[in-house]
Amino acid sequence: MRADPRSFVLPDGRFDLPRLLQEFVVFWREHGEVLIRQEGYHEAACQIILMAFLHRLVNGGGHLDREYAAGTKRLDVLVRWPYTGPEGERQVQREAMELKVWRASENDPKPDGLAQLDRYLDRLTLTTGVLVIFDRRPEAPPWKERGGFEQAATPSGRQITLLRV
């Protein structure tokens, strides 16, 4: 992590999750291939690396809940960032993230990930979330091309940031 963790705090006190995800893409393109090949936990390596990246930044004032109980299954990551609202009231920004791995000989996990995240967002009463898909297929794009952002909608119409790395 090259950026100062305090630089991810917006002027209104909220956490700048979109910028953090952009910084993660830079990190992932540079180090991801080496990290997942050396990691002993091949199935969980991607998630562990992202959570470690998030932890460094969120630890500066927020909370990172892993495997957050949101319904019958568990949401992969819930970022909670306390800040002071415009009227001086205590607020907590909550950002939900679902992490999926696209493995060889499997279908794109996007539809299942969107449906799963939709259920979590409903339970948490959130209107937006993030779905991160790690492409571990042999035919995945070259590392320097990974890190595409797009907007997607859940089955109920919630707007989701989709990151493919």
Backbone as CSV, one residue per row, in Angstrom:
resi,resn,N_x,N_y,N_z,CA_x,CA_y,CA_z,C_x,C_y,C_z
1,MET,0.843,-1.170,0.000,0.000,0.000,0.000,0.885,1.229,0.000
2,ARG,0.751,2.018,-1.024,1.580,3.221,-1.132,0.882,4.456,-0.594
3,ALA,-0.428,4.474,-0.651,-1.185,5.654,-0.240,-1.310,5.709,1.281
4,ASP,-1.334,6.921,1.794,-1.555,7.148,3.217,-3.006,6.762,3.532
5,PRO,-3.236,5.887,4.510,-4.618,5.479,4.833,-5.543,6.657,5.111
6,ARG,-5.031,7.742,5.673,-5.877,8.914,5.959,-6.355,9.597,4.688
7,SER,-5.659,9.356,3.572,-6.070,9.986,2.319,-7.351,9.371,1.755
8,PHE,-7.809,8.281,2.345,-9.042,7.629,1.903,-10.273,8.144,2.641
9,VAL,-10.091,9.158,3.467,-11.213,9.767,4.172,-11.658,10.981,3.366
10,LEU,-12.921,10.982,2.988,-13.485,12.075,2.199,-13.676,13.321,3.064
11,PRO,-13.835,14.497,2.459,-14.033,15.728,3.248,-15.208,15.653,4.228
12,ASP,-16.242,14.879,3.886,-17.392,14.770,4.799,-17.197,13.703,5.870
13,GLY,-16.015,13.044,5.892,-15.707,12.061,6.928,-15.956,10.619,6.537
14,ARG,-16.635,10.412,5.398,-16.887,9.037,4.955,-15.631,8.436,4.340
15,PHE,-15.644,7.116,4.188,-14.543,6.349,3.632,-14.705,6.289,2.113
16,ASP,-13.636,6.484,1.370,-13.674,6.507,-0.095,-13.444,5.095,-0.651
17,LEU,-14.493,4.274,-0.627,-14.386,2.900,-1.103,-14.062,2.817,-2.596
18,PRO,-14.660,3.630,-3.464,-14.288,3.538,-4.878,-12.790,3.759,-5.113
19,ARG,-12.207,4.708,-4.428,-10.769,4.941,-4.584,-9.970,3.759,-4.053
20,LEU,-10.397,3.202,-2.942,-9.704,2.042,-2.398,-9.708,0.900,-3.406
21,LEU,-10.844,0.662,-4.053,-10.928,-0.401,-5.050,-10.017,-0.109,-6.243
22,GLN,-9.915,1.152,-6.633,-9.001,1.512,-7.723,-7.547,1.248,-7.318
23,GLU,-7.215,1.562,-6.090,-5.858,1.296,-5.591,-5.600,-0.217,-5.531
24,PHE,-6.631,-0.977,-5.164,-6.475,-2.426,-5.123,-6.179,-2.979,-6.514
25,VAL,-6.831,-2.452,-7.533,-6.589,-2.903,-8.909,-5.118,-2.700,-9.272
26,VAL,-4.560,-1.552,-8.941,-3.149,-1.279,-9.229,-2.272,-2.311,-8.512
27,PHE,-2.567,-2.528,-7.239,-1.815,-3.504,-6.450,-1.955,-4.905,-7.047
28,TRP,-3.173,-5.302,-7.395,-3.452,-6.641,-7.907,-2.739,-6.894,-9.231
29,ARG,-2.770,-5.911,-10.112,-2.087,-6.071,-11.406,-0.587,-6.272,-11.209
30,GLU,-0.042,-5.583,-10.218,1.396,-5.648,-9.987,1.811,-6.893,-9.208
31,HIS,1.017,-7.312,-8.232,1.451,-8.362,-7.311,0.568,-9.615,-7.274
32,GLY,-0.625,-9.537,-7.809,-1.577,-10.630,-7.662,-1.096,-11.969,-8.172
33,GLU,-0.534,-11.985,-9.356,-0.108,-13.253,-9.954,0.914,-13.967,-9.075
34,VAL,1.876,-13.241,-8.575,2.906,-13.839,-7.722,2.291,-14.301,-6.398
35,LEU,1.430,-13.480,-5.815,0.854,-13.802,-4.511,-0.022,-15.051,-4.547
36,ILE,-0.857,-15.188,-5.575,-1.743,-16.354,-5.586,-1.006,-17.636,-5.950
37,ARG,0.103,-17.522,-6.630,0.877,-18.724,-6.959,1.678,-19.210,-5.757
38,GLN,2.104,-18.308,-4.900,2.891,-18.690,-3.732,2.015,-19.061,-2.543
39,GLU,0.784,-18.626,-2.542,-0.114,-18.859,-1.412,-0.498,-20.328,-1.318
40,GLY,-0.457,-20.865,-0.131,-0.813,-22.264,0.085,-2.303,-22.524,0.010
41,TYR,-3.113,-21.491,0.154,-4.568,-21.634,0.136,-5.087,-21.191,-1.220
42,HIS,-4.936,-22.015,-2.220,-5.259,-21.601,-3.586,-6.711,-21.168,-3.751
43,GLU,-7.630,-21.794,-3.051,-9.031,-21.442,-3.193,-9.361,-20.113,-2.531
44,ALA,-8.700,-19.796,-1.424,-9.026,-18.597,-0.664,-8.018,-17.474,-0.840
45,ALA,-6.964,-17.701,-1.617,-5.886,-16.721,-1.725,-6.388,-15.346,-2.132
46,CYS,-7.248,-15.272,-3.118,-7.735,-13.982,-3.606,-8.457,-13.215,-2.500
47,GLN,-9.361,-13.900,-1.808,-10.117,-13.252,-0.749,-9.210,-12.794,0.385
48,ILE,-8.245,-13.622,0.751,-7.327,-13.275,1.834,-6.526,-12.027,1.472
49,ILE,-6.070,-11.939,0.247,-5.276,-10.793,-0.186,-6.115,-9.516,-0.173
50,LEU,-7.335,-9.574,-0.683,-8.187,-8.384,-0.668,-8.507,-7.968,0.766
51,MET,-8.821,-8.912,1.622,-9.146,-8.563,3.004,-7.945,-7.960,3.723
52,ALA,-6.761,-8.468,3.453,-5.559,-7.888,4.054,-5.362,-6.460,3.552
53,PHE,-5.621,-6.236,2.279,-5.508,-4.899,1.695,-6.514,-3.953,2.364
54,LEU,-7.749,-4.401,2.508,-8.785,-3.593,3.153,-8.444,-3.326,4.619
55,HIS,-7.937,-4.330,5.284,-7.668,-4.217,6.716,-6.686,-3.094,7.001
56,ARG,-5.687,-2.959,6.195,-4.671,-1.921,6.383,-5.307,-0.537,6.384
57,LEU,-6.275,-0.320,5.524,-6.894,0.994,5.422,-8.008,1.196,6.435
58,VAL,-8.861,0.226,6.564,-10.004,0.360,7.460,-9.551,0.406,8.913
59,ASN,-8.443,-0.254,9.204,-7.935,-0.292,10.567,-7.619,1.106,11.098
60,GLY,-7.510,2.077,10.219,-7.226,3.441,10.631,-8.402,4.157,11.252
61,GLY,-9.535,3.538,11.377,-10.668,4.218,11.998,-11.981,3.487,11.845
62,GLY,-11.998,2.441,11.063,-13.238,1.707,10.846,-13.114,0.274,11.292
63,HIS,-14.047,-0.527,10.824,-14.089,-1.940,11.182,-14.293,-2.758,9.920
64,LEU,-13.643,-3.899,9.878,-13.768,-4.825,8.761,-14.322,-6.128,9.309
65,ASP,-15.570,-6.400,8.989,-16.208,-7.637,9.448,-16.140,-8.650,8.327
66,ARG,-15.509,-9.784,8.604,-15.404,-10.864,7.628,-16.469,-11.900,7.930
67,GLU,-17.020,-12.476,6.881,-18.067,-13.485,7.051,-19.172,-12.961,7.963
68,TYR,-19.669,-11.783,7.631,-20.705,-11.117,8.409,-22.030,-11.870,8.241
69,ALA,-22.673,-12.201,9.337,-23.924,-12.963,9.290,-25.049,-12.072,8.764
70,ALA,-25.436,-12.292,7.546,-26.515,-11.519,6.932,-27.467,-12.494,6.253
71,GLY,-28.297,-13.132,7.024,-29.224,-14.114,6.475,-28.689,-15.513,6.685
72,THR,-29.070,-16.413,5.813,-28.698,-17.817,6.000,-27.248,-18.096,5.669
73,LYS,-26.680,-17.348,4.745,-25.259,-17.497,4.434,-24.531,-16.314,5.049
74,ARG,-23.299,-16.107,4.662,-22.533,-15.022,5.249,-21.966,-14.121,4.159
75,LEU,-22.143,-12.829,4.373,-21.550,-11.824,3.497,-20.047,-11.874,3.698
76,ASP,-19.277,-11.806,2.623,-17.823,-11.914,2.745,-17.199,-10.766,3.530
77,VAL,-17.586,-9.526,3.226,-16.972,-8.377,3.883,-18.020,-7.290,4.119
78,LEU,-18.017,-6.752,5.330,-18.802,-5.562,5.632,-17.846,-4.544,6.236
79,VAL,-17.686,-3.410,5.553,-16.869,-2.322,6.062,-17.795,-1.389,6.831
80,ARG,-17.413,-1.074,8.059,-18.160,-0.106,8.866,-17.210,1.039,9.202
81,TRP,-17.605,2.248,8.815,-16.755,3.415,8.989,-17.540,4.507,9.735
82,PRO,-17.199,4.774,10.993,-17.909,5.828,11.734,-17.452,7.218,11.279
83,TYR,-18.387,8.145,11.242,-18.073,9.530,10.892,-19.136,10.435,11.499
84,THR,-18.884,11.720,11.451,-19.824,12.695,11.993,-20.642,13.273,10.851
85,GLY,-21.968,13.192,10.976,-22.873,13.693,9.946,-22.915,15.210,9.909
86,PRO,-23.664,15.779,8.950,-23.700,17.233,8.756,-24.273,18.000,9.952
87,GLU,-25.094,17.352,10.749,-25.680,18.001,11.925,-24.922,17.649,13.201
88,GLY,-23.745,17.044,13.051,-22.945,16.665,14.204,-23.313,15.321,14.814
89,GLU,-24.227,14.615,14.183,-24.657,13.305,14.699,-23.695,12.206,14.267
90,ARG,-23.590,11.193,15.098,-22.735,10.051,14.774,-23.419,9.212,13.697
91,GLN,-22.680,8.913,12.630,-23.161,8.086,11.529,-22.208,6.915,11.352
92,VAL,-22.674,5.875,10.702,-21.813,4.755,10.355,-22.074,4.404,8.904
93,GLN,-21.062,4.568,8.093,-21.116,4.162,6.685,-20.913,2.651,6.661
94,ARG,-21.758,1.954,5.924,-21.620,0.506,5.776,-21.508,0.173,4.297
95,GLU,-20.513,-0.629,3.971,-20.270,-1.041,2.588,-20.180,-2.563,2.551
96,ALA,-21.061,-3.188,1.795,-21.106,-4.647,1.689,-20.383,-5.105,0.428
97,MET,-19.564,-6.146,0.597,-18.805,-6.687,-0.532,-18.928,-8.202,-0.554
98,GLU,-19.262,-8.717,-1.708,-19.277,-10.166,-1.926,-18.123,-10.494,-2.855
99,LEU,-17.376,-11.553,-2.526,-16.199,-11.949,-3.298,-16.450,-13.314,-3.921
100,LYS,-16.179,-13.419,-5.204,-16.344,-14.679,-5.918,-15.077,-14.998,-6.708
101,VAL,-14.837,-16.281,-6.922,-13.712,-16.723,-7.737,-14.271,-17.457,-8.947
102,TRP,-13.816,-17.053,-10.136,-14.227,-17.720,-11.375,-13.136,-18.726,-11.717
103,ARG,-13.461,-19.993,-11.549,-12.502,-21.075,-11.750,-12.687,-21.715,-13.124
104,ALA,-11.669,-22.442,-13.535,-11.704,-23.142,-14.818,-12.917,-24.062,-14.893
105,SER,-13.495,-24.164,-16.055,-14.625,-25.059,-16.340,-15.888,-24.700,-15.575
106,GLU,-15.986,-23.480,-15.067,-17.200,-23.028,-14.389,-17.808,-21.863,-15.150
107,ASN,-19.088,-21.624,-14.907,-19.757,-20.471,-15.495,-19.369,-19.207,-14.732
108,ASP,-19.545,-18.076,-15.391,-19.293,-16.780,-14.769,-20.125,-16.692,-13.476
109,PRO,-19.492,-16.393,-12.330,-20.231,-16.329,-11.063,-21.038,-15.039,-10.884
110,LYS,-21.044,-14.164,-11.878,-21.756,-12.891,-11.748,-23.233,-13.050,-11.383
111,PRO,-24.021,-13.865,-12.109,-25.446,-13.958,-11.757,-25.682,-14.438,-10.319
112,ASP,-24.974,-15.466,-9.911,-25.131,-15.971,-8.540,-24.648,-14.944,-7.520
113,GLY,-23.545,-14.273,-7.836,-23.013,-13.262,-6.927,-23.969,-12.092,-6.752
114,LEU,-24.589,-11.649,-7.851,-25.554,-10.553,-7.762,-26.777,-10.948,-6.934
115,ALA,-27.259,-12.162,-7.138,-28.425,-12.633,-6.377,-28.086,-12.763,-4.889
116,GLN,-26.919,-13.307,-4.602,-26.498,-13.471,-3.213,-26.312,-12.107,-2.544
117,LEU,-25.641,-11.187,-3.220,-25.435,-9.854,-2.666,-26.766,-9.132,-2.472
118,ASP,-27.700,-9.340,-3.385,-29.020,-8.724,-3.272,-29.701,-9.134,-1.965
119,ARG,-29.623,-10.409,-1.628,-30.224,-10.892,-0.375,-29.557,-10.251,0.832
120,TYR,-28.243,-10.130,0.803,-27.524,-9.503,1.913,-27.902,-8.031,2.048
121,LEU,-27.945,-7.329,0.923,-28.280,-5.908,0.960,-29.689,-5.697,1.495
122,ASP,-30.597,-6.579,1.125,-31.961,-6.492,1.640,-31.965,-6.643,3.154
123,ARG,-31.256,-7.629,3.640,-31.181,-7.883,5.076,-30.541,-6.712,5.820
124,LEU,-29.536,-6.089,5.200,-28.807,-4.983,5.835,-29.437,-3.617,5.560
125,THR,-30.502,-3.587,4.776,-31.178,-2.360,4.334,-30.205,-1.381,3.654
126,LEU,-29.385,-1.917,2.768,-28.467,-1.104,1.977,-28.945,-1.073,0.533
127,THR,-28.668,0.012,-0.154,-29.135,0.153,-1.537,-28.062,-0.183,-2.568
128,THR,-26.798,-0.234,-2.147,-25.712,-0.523,-3.071,-24.723,-1.487,-2.425
129,GLY,-23.895,-2.088,-3.252,-22.864,-2.996,-2.761,-21.815,-3.195,-3.836
130,VAL,-20.860,-4.074,-3.524,-19.759,-4.352,-4.437,-19.631,-5.853,-4.608
131,LEU,-19.516,-6.290,-5.854,-19.232,-7.682,-6.170,-17.863,-7.714,-6.828
132,VAL,-16.935,-8.469,-6.229,-15.594,-8.612,-6.778,-15.453,-10.035,-7.294
133,ILE,-15.081,-10.170,-8.566,-14.883,-11.487,-9.169,-13.416,-11.632,-9.545
134,PHE,-12.769,-12.608,-8.930,-11.380,-12.930,-9.225,-11.367,-14.001,-10.308
135,ASP,-10.748,-13.715,-11.436,-10.732,-14.635,-12.570,-9.496,-15.530,-12.485
136,ARG,-9.708,-16.794,-12.114,-8.611,-17.753,-11.968,-8.570,-18.747,-13.124
137,ARG,-9.315,-18.481,-14.190,-9.338,-19.390,-15.335,-8.052,-19.259,-16.143
138,PRO,-7.619,-20.324,-16.790,-6.430,-20.220,-17.654,-6.621,-19.213,-18.784
139,GLU,-7.852,-19.047,-19.241,-8.120,-18.123,-20.347,-8.466,-16.708,-19.874
140,ALA,-8.200,-16.404,-18.619,-8.457,-15.063,-18.084,-7.618,-14.039,-18.842
141,PRO,-8.071,-12.790,-18.876,-7.279,-11.757,-19.551,-5.881,-11.632,-18.929
142,PRO,-4.944,-11.075,-19.671,-3.607,-10.850,-19.108,-3.694,-9.966,-17.857
143,TRP,-2.738,-10.127,-16.968,-2.766,-9.407,-15.685,-2.867,-7.899,-15.858
144,LYS,-2.182,-7.334,-16.835,-2.187,-5.882,-17.004,-3.543,-5.354,-17.477
145,GLU,-4.426,-6.256,-17.936,-5.752,-5.846,-18.401,-6.840,-6.097,-17.364
146,ARG,-6.510,-6.691,-16.264,-7.527,-6.986,-15.249,-7.829,-5.734,-14.432
147,GLY,-8.997,-5.737,-13.857,-9.370,-4.613,-13.013,-10.451,-3.750,-13.619
148,GLY,-11.325,-4.355,-14.404,-12.403,-3.600,-15.015,-13.569,-3.381,-14.070
149,PHE,-14.051,-2.141,-14.043,-15.221,-1.779,-13.251,-16.421,-1.649,-14.177
150,GLU,-17.564,-2.078,-13.696,-18.815,-1.851,-14.418,-19.940,-1.744,-13.407
151,GLN,-21.027,-1.191,-13.847,-22.213,-1.128,-13.013,-23.117,-2.292,-13.392
152,ALA,-23.713,-2.902,-12.399,-24.633,-4.016,-12.626,-25.833,-3.811,-11.716
153,ALA,-26.866,-4.555,-11.981,-28.065,-4.476,-11.145,-28.354,-5.853,-10.570
154,THR,-28.787,-5.861,-9.334,-29.196,-7.114,-8.695,-30.578,-7.491,-9.214
155,PRO,-31.052,-8.689,-8.913,-32.396,-9.070,-9.357,-33.500,-8.099,-8.918
156,SER,-33.317,-7.424,-7.767,-34.343,-6.477,-7.316,-34.078,-5.051,-7.796
157,GLY,-32.991,-4.849,-8.559,-32.723,-3.538,-9.140,-31.720,-2.679,-8.389
158,ARG,-31.096,-3.183,-7.338,-30.076,-2.406,-6.632,-28.850,-2.242,-7.539
159,GLN,-28.236,-1.074,-7.455,-27.045,-0.803,-8.276,-25.809,-1.333,-7.566
160,ILE,-25.019,-2.088,-8.301,-23.839,-2.760,-7.769,-22.618,-2.328,-8.575
161,THR,-21.521,-2.118,-7.878,-20.244,-1.948,-8.543,-19.649,-3.331,-8.706
162,LEU,-19.356,-3.700,-9.934,-18.760,-5.000,-10.227,-17.299,-4.758,-10.614
163,LEU,-16.420,-5.435,-9.911,-14.987,-5.359,-10.193,-14.516,-6.735,-10.586
164,ARG,-13.909,-6.821,-11.762,-13.345,-8.094,-12.237,-11.822,-7.967,-12.228
165,VAL,-11.190,-8.829,-11.425,-9.721,-8.813,-11.342,-9.162,-10.192,-11.589
